[in-house]
């Protein structure tokens, strides 16, 4: 069963409520019939049966109240939503079934203690024959809709009505047994009904109890296997899940490379969440906790890089291009630090100075750290180059690329002003045969870039995307 969308969940609640209202109306019709017959005939037994039928309708009311509460959206006091109210309603219906079974069992004890066998009058027999088709329809329709919608409430209510049918049939069998001298037949049938009630109620109560006590809803090994398939995930552990079959909430811990940047780790966590929700039916929420794994063994340089990245993460900074040298037993570190481009130079210098200070404090062997400030946003003049200037430059680029990759291989050019005066940034695609190995394709791209830089010195930043020829056709 897939996890419903908010719109699908609303449709589900409306459908279940409509079925319950319909079944309640039919049960009330049965109750009214019994009350009318009892009033017209003055039969106390029929009136008692009418009151029992009215009590039986309470399972529909319990279901409606549960669905009403379950349909409320999440709120601050119920951040996981209200779906468990449906489970509580199902638990209530299971309790009513146990009560019905106990009443039948008491009748059995009374008979075994010397009580008189049941007497079925013509009126009560006519009532059974009149109301039996209605109850049979209720069981059939409510059970079918319950399976279609995956509703525990409807299935439990259908089972409750089925028990009423069995009790009515038991009365008929008891009458038949008395007429042919088999006075014990109704006792045997009643014990069979009690056994059926016990098994059905146990199933309902155990399933609802599992949900209400937060039993594991998903096999943790299935979740671990899905998480490990995500590139960058080393291990997946501590998988926990709970909730209904169609409303599962789970969380897990994922270990990744400790040298991984925060953004990349977050992207991996998001991908794990997406795959878990896509591949496991019923999962409405997945929370992935990222943990740094441990290299075995971790090199001296990896340890130092991890510590520097952790310090940068704490200050909201990104770092790259780490270069570490060793001099007289100590470290000299050059590193590019990514700073929000909206910061002034003074603000940027203060943040980076704090990063350098913490690095010197936490890494005793650090002799010197030199930081290069790099804005995280694009350059100062991200304007495209257009017109005759762009066309002339594009022809030169095509001529150079054709000599290396073949005629028509270069396409999809993006030319724009660099952040440096009189300089140009270039992005382009270049077709290479699909059976070319990746290292060879990379060398071809580098060869094109070297030729472009040699013949077009105004180029500052060059990005070449190599692809097989069929990609352009998609």
N, C-alpha and C positions, 0 to 999 in steps of 0.2 A: 504494500500500500504506500503510495507516494505521499510526501508531505503536502498538504493542501495549501494553496495560496490564500491570502485573506479573502479574496472573492469566492474561492472554492469552499473555504471554511464557512462563510456566511450562507452559501447555498446548501451546504451539508446540514447546518443547524435548522434552516428553514424546512428542508425536506423531512428531517427527523421529527420536528414539531408537528408538521402536517399529518404524518402517519400516526403519531401519538394522539393527536386530537381526534382523528378519524376513529381510532380504536377505542378511545374513551367514549365517543358518542355511541358506538355499537355496544360497548359494555353497559352503558347507561340504559340503552334500549332493552337489553336483556333484563336489567334490574327492574325497570318499569313494568315489563311484562309480568315478572314474578310478583311484584307488589300488587298489581291489578288483580291477578288471579288469586292471590292470597286474600285480598280484601273482599272479592266477590264470593269466594268459597268459605272464608272464615278459617282456612287451614293455617294453624300455627306453624306447622312444618314448612309450608310454602313461604310464609312470611319470614321465617328464620333463614331460609335459603336465599330470599331476596336481600336480607341484610348481609349475608355472606357475599353475595354478588356485588353489593355496594362496596364492601371492604376490598374485594378483588380489584375494583376499578382504581383503588388507591395506587396501584403500581403505575398506572398511566399518569396519574397526577405527580407521583414522585419523579417519573421520567421527564415530564414537562418542566417541573421546577429545576431539575438538574440541568436540562438543556438550556433553560433561560439563564441560569448562572454561568454555564460554560460558554455561552455566546458573547459574554462581555470581553472587550479587548484588554490587553495587559495594562496595568496601572502601577503606580509607585509601590503599592502594597502587594501586588501580584505581578512582578516583572516577567514571570514565565507564562503569564496568561491564566485562564480559569478552566482549562480543559479537564482538570481533575474533578470538577463538580459533576461531570458526566459519569466519571468512574464512581463517585460517591453515590450517585443515583442508582447505578447498576448494583452497587453493594446493598442499597436499601431494598431493591427488588429481590435480591438473593435472600435477604433476611425474611421478607414476606413468604418466600417459597419454603424456607425452613419452618416458619410458623404454620403454614398449611400442612406440611408433612407431619408436624407434631400433633395437629388436630386429628389427622387420620390415624396416627399411631395411638392416640388416646382412645379412639373408638375401638381399635384392635384390643387394647388392654381391657376395655370394658366388656367386650365380647368374651375374651378369654376368662374374665372373672365371673361369668355366668349371666351376662346381659342378654337381652332379647335380640334376635336378628333383626336387621332393618326391615321396615315395611315400606313398600313403594306403592303409593296409591295411584289410582287412574290419573288424578290431576298431576301429581308429581311426574309420572311417566310421560304424560303429554308435554309437560314443561321441558323435560330432558330432550324429547324428540324435537320440540320446537326451537330450543335455544342451541342445540348441538350444531346445526349447520352454521349458525352465526359464529360460534366459537371456533369451528373448523376453519372458516374463512379468515378469522382474526389470526390464527396460528399460521396459516399458509401465507397470507399477505404480509404480515408483520415480519415473519421469518425471511421471506424473499427480499423485502426492502432492507432488512437489517444486514443481510449478506451483501447486497448491492452497494449499500452505503458504508459498510464496515462499522455499523453502530452496535456497540455492546448493549446499550439500553434497549433497543428494539429486539435484539436476540434474546435478552434476559426476559423481557416482557412477554415475548412469544412463548418461551418455555413455561412461564408462570401460567399463562392461559392453557397451555397443553396439559398442565397438571389438573386444572379444573375439568378438562374433558375426561381425563382418566378417572377422576373421582365420580363423575356422572356415569361413566361406563361401568365402574365398579358397582354402583348401586344397581344398575340393570343386571349385571352378572349375579349380584347377591340375590336379587329377586328370582332370577332363573334357578339359582342353586337351591333356594328354599322350596321352590315349586317341585323340584325333582328329588328332594331329600338330601342335597349336598349343602348342609348348613355351614360347612367350613369354607366354601368356595369364596365367599366375600372376604374372609380373613386372609386367604392366600393372595387374592388380588390386591387387597389393601397393603399387605406387606411388600408386594411388588412395587406399588406406587410409592411407598415410603423409601424403598431402595432407590428408585428412579429420582425422587426428590433429593435424596442425600447426595447422589452422584452429581446431579445437575447443579445443586446449590454449592457443593464443594468446588466444582470447576469455576463457577462464577466468583465465589468468594476468594479462591486462591489467585485467580487472575487479577481481580481488583486489588487484593492485598499486595500483590507484587508491584503494581503501579503506585499505590499509596505509600509503600515502604521504600520506594526508589530502588527496586531491584534492577540489576543490569538489563538494559533493553536491547543491547547490541553485543555480539561476540567481539571482544576486544582484539582478537587476532585478525578479524576482517578489517578493522580500522587500521591496525598497524601495517597490514599488507598494502593498503591503499596509500597510506602516508609515505611508506618507504619508496614507492614508485615515483615520488616527486623528486626531480633533480635537486641535489643540495641537501637532502635529508639523510642523516646518518642513521638515526634510530628513532623509533616512536615508542613511547612508554606511557604508563599511568593513564590508560584509557578508562574513562568513566562515562556511563550513560544511564539515563533514567527517563521515565515518562511512558505515555501510552504508545501503542504500536504506530499510530499516525501522528505522534507529537513527541518525537524523541529529541532530547537535549543531551549533548555529549561534550566532553573536553578531553584533551590529551596533551602530552608533553612531547616536543620534537627537538632532537639534538642536531645542531648544525655546526659548521666550521666556526671556531671561535674568532677567526680572523675576518669573518664575513661582516660586511657593512650592514648597518641597521636597516636601511631601505631594502636591501636584498633579502635579509632575514624576514622582514615583514611581508615581502612579496611571496616568499616561500610559504609562510603561514597562511596567507590568503589563498594560495593555490591548494594547499592541503584541505582547507575548509571547503573550497568549491568542489573538489573531487569527492570528498566524503559525502556532501549533500547531494551530489549528482548520482553517486553510485549506490548509496544505501537508502532504500525507501523509508520514508517517515521521518527523516532527520530534518528538523526545522531550524536547528541552531547548533553550530560547532565552534568551539573555542579552542584555539591552538596556542599553547604556551611554548615559546622558543627558549631553549637552553643551549649555552655554549658546550659543544662537545670537547673531548680531550684528545689531542693528537698523541699517538703512541709510536715512537717517542716524539715529543715536541722539540723542534730545534731551537737554538738560542735566538735566532732571528724571528721565528714565529711567535715565541713568547713575548719578545719586545714589541712586535707589530700589534699583537692582540692588546697589550697593555696600553699602547698609545691610542689605538682605536677606541678602547673603552673610556679613556680619559676624554677623548673628543666627543664621544656619544653623550657623556654626562653634561657637556657644555652645549649640546645641540649643534656640534660641528661635524662636518664630513672631512675625511682626510684621504689622500691618495698619493701615488708616486713616492712612497716611502723609500728612502735611500739611506742605508746604514753602513758606516765605516767604523773600524776599530783602530784606536790610536792609544798606545801606552796602556793597554788593558781597559780602556773606557770606550764609550760609544759617541760617535758624532752622527747626528741625524739631520737629514734634509727631508722636508715633507711639505706637500701642498695642502693648504687648509682652505676648505670651502666656506665662504662667508656670505650671508644674505646680502645681496647687492644693494638693498635699501639702506644698509648701515653706512655711516660716515667713516672716513679713515680713522678718526679718533676712536669711535666705538669699536671698529674692527680690531684695532691695535690693542685695545683693552681686553677684549675677549681672547685674542691669541696670546697675549702676555700671560693671562691666567692659565691657559693651556700649557704654555711653556713652563710656568712656575710649578704647576702640579706634576708635570713630567720630571722635572729636576728633583722634586721631593720624593716621588715614588720610585724613581729609577736611580739608585745611588751611583751607578757607574756611568751615568749620562754626563759626558763632558760638555757637550754643546748641542743645541737644537736650533736649527735655522728654519723658519717657516716662510712659505711663500703664500701670500694672500690671494685667493682666487674667488671672484664673485660667482655665485651659483646661477645667476640669470644670464641671458644672452648678452651680446656686446652692446655698445652704445649706439650703433647705427645698423640695426637689423633691417635695412631697407633693401628690397630686391633691385637688381640691376636690370634695366629694361631698355627697349629701343635698339638703336643701331649699335651702341656699345655692347649690349648683351649678345646681339646676333653675331657680331664680328668675333667676340670671344668664344662663342659657342662653336663657330666654324673651326677655329683653331683647335679647340678641344677634340672635336670629332675627328679632325685630320690626324692628330696624334694617336687617339685611341684606335682608329681604324688600322694604323700601321702595326699595332700589336695584337689586337683582338679580332681583326677582320672587319670588312665593310659593314656598316650599319649596326655594329655591336653596341655602341654607346648611345644612350638615350636617357630621358627623364633628368634633364639638367636643372639644377637650382643654383642660381648665381645671386649673391647678395654681398653688400658691403661688409667688410670685416670691422672689428672694433678698433683696428689700427688704420690710420689715415692712408688713403691710396692703396689699400689692400683689399683682396677679394676672397670670400669663402665659397667653396664649390662642393656641391653634392651631386652625384651622378650614379647611374646604373650601367653595368657593362656585362654583355652576354658572353658566357664561356660554355663550351660543350658540357652537357650534363654528366658525362662519364669521367670528367676531369676530377682528380683527387682534390680534396680540400686544401692540402698544403700547396699543391701546384697552382690552384686557383688563386690562393693568397699571394703567391709569388707574382702571378700575372698582374694582379691589382697593384702590387708594390711597384712593378715595372712601369705600369701606366702612370702612377703617381710621380715616380722619379722623373720621367720624361716631361710630364706636365710642369713640374716645378723648375726643371732645367730650362724649358723653353718659354714658360710664362712666369717670370719672377714675381709678378704681382699677387700670385696666389698665396694665401695665408693658411687657411684650413681646408684640407681636401679629404673628402669621404667618398670612397668608391664601393658600391655594392655590386658584387658579382652574383650572377644568377644564370640558370640554364635558359636557353632560348624560349622554351614553351611558357615560361612565367609571364612574358609580355602579353601573351594571348589570353590570359585569364582575366 
